[in-house]
Amino acid sequence: MGNEGNLPLHYAAAKRSPQGDVVGKLLEAYPAGAMETNVDGSLPLHLAARGKAPADVIVKLLVAYPSGAQVEDNYGNLPLHWAAADVNADVEVIATLLSAYPGGAQVRTNNGRLPLQLAADNDACGADVIALLLQAYPDGAGETNV
């Protein structure tokens, strides 16, 4: 581990375009790695969602640790929050994370923000991402951060 507490799986998941086979090999070698957090409380799934990993990597990490979609990091972020806040948020990644944890659309970060608010604040976010988040939590459109 590095001084951030990252396993090789954390590093591979965080890459812009990680190869699903690399993540797969690391999961084969150390399946428990999908459940380990770094010093920020981030799972490899958080880093994949934050790092714009493709949906196939998100799926591999969810298969290895299905409850990972429900894990908040030290800042109250679910992987869904990171994916929604990402510039050019990927609709397939958002859909995959919502499928794994539909209630995630209603979870607020430590500073009170919903995934929908993070997506709406994202200059490059598409209407398809907003639509998915609204479908998951329609009341979110009328909520302010607290």
N, C-alpha and C positions, 0 to 999 in steps of 0.2 A: 504494500500500500504506500501511496505517496503521503505527503504531510496533510493532504486534504481528506485522507481516509478513503481514497478511491481505489477500488479493485481494477484490474484490467478490464473487467466488464463495464464499469462506470466509464472508463476512457473510451472504449469502443462504442458504447451507446451514445456518447455525447458528440460523436463526429457528425458533421453536416450530412454526409452520405455514407453512413456505415454500411458495410456489406453485411447482409443478413447472415451469410455463412460464417463470418467472423464472430458475430454475436452468438450464433448457434453453437459454434465450436467451444466458445468460452462457457456457455451454459451447460454443454455436455460435460466439460471438464470439472465444473464447479457449479452445480445447479443452485446451491444455496446463495450464490452471489446475487441472484435476482432479488433476494430478500434483505440484503445488507445495505445499510445507509452509510453515507459519508458523514463528515463533521457537520454539514449543513442539514442533515436529516434526509438527504436526497437518495432515493433508490436509483439504480440504473434507469428505470422507467422515467423518473423525473428528468434526468439528464437527456434521455432520448427525446422526450417531448419538448424540452427547452432547446435542444440542439438541432431541431428540424429533421430528426431521423425519419426515414420513410415508414409507412404504415406496417410493412412486413416486419420491421424490427420491433415496433410497438407490440405487434401480435405475438412475436416470439417471447418477449418479456412478460406479457400478460399470461401466456400459456404456462410459463415457468412459475409465475406468482400471480394468480388471478386477483388476489386481494390488493395487489400493488396499486390499482387504480384508486383505492380508498385511503391510501397512506398520505398524510400531510407531512411536508417537510417542516423544518423549524420555523418557517414563516407562514405556515398555514396553507401553503400551496399544494394542491393536488397536481398530479401530472396534467390534468385537464386545464388548470389555471395556466401552467407554463405553455401548453400548446396553444391556448386561446390568445395569450399575450404575444406570441411569436409573430414577427413580421412575416407576412404571407402565410398565415396559419393554414394548415392543410386540412381540408374538409374531411378527407378519409381518416386522418389521425384523430380529429375531433369526434367523428362518428364512432370510431373504434373505442375510444376512451369512454364516450357516453354509453355505448353498448355494455361495456364492462362495469360501469357505475353510473346509472342514470341519475341518481341523486346528487352526483357531483356538481351538476349545474346549479344547485342551491347552496353549495358550500361557499362560505366567505373566507378570504385570507385573513391573516392577523390584522391587516389594516382595513378590513371590512369590504373587500371587493369580490364580486361574483365573477365567474368566468365570462359571462356576457359583457360585463363592464370592461373587463380587460380586452376583450375582442373589439368592442366598440371604440376603445381608445387607441387601437392599433390602426395606424394610417393605411396599411395595406390589406386589412382584413376584408374578405369578400362577403357579399350578401348571403352566400350559401352557408358560411360558417355561422353568421348571425342567425339565420333561419334554423339551423340545427339546435343552437343553444336556446332559442326562443321556444322551439318545439319541446325541448326537454324541461324548460321552466318558463312558461308564458308570463307569469307574474313578475319575472325579473325585469321586464321592460319598464315597469313602474316603480322600481326600487332604487333608492340612492345608496351609496356606500355609507357605512355607519362608522 
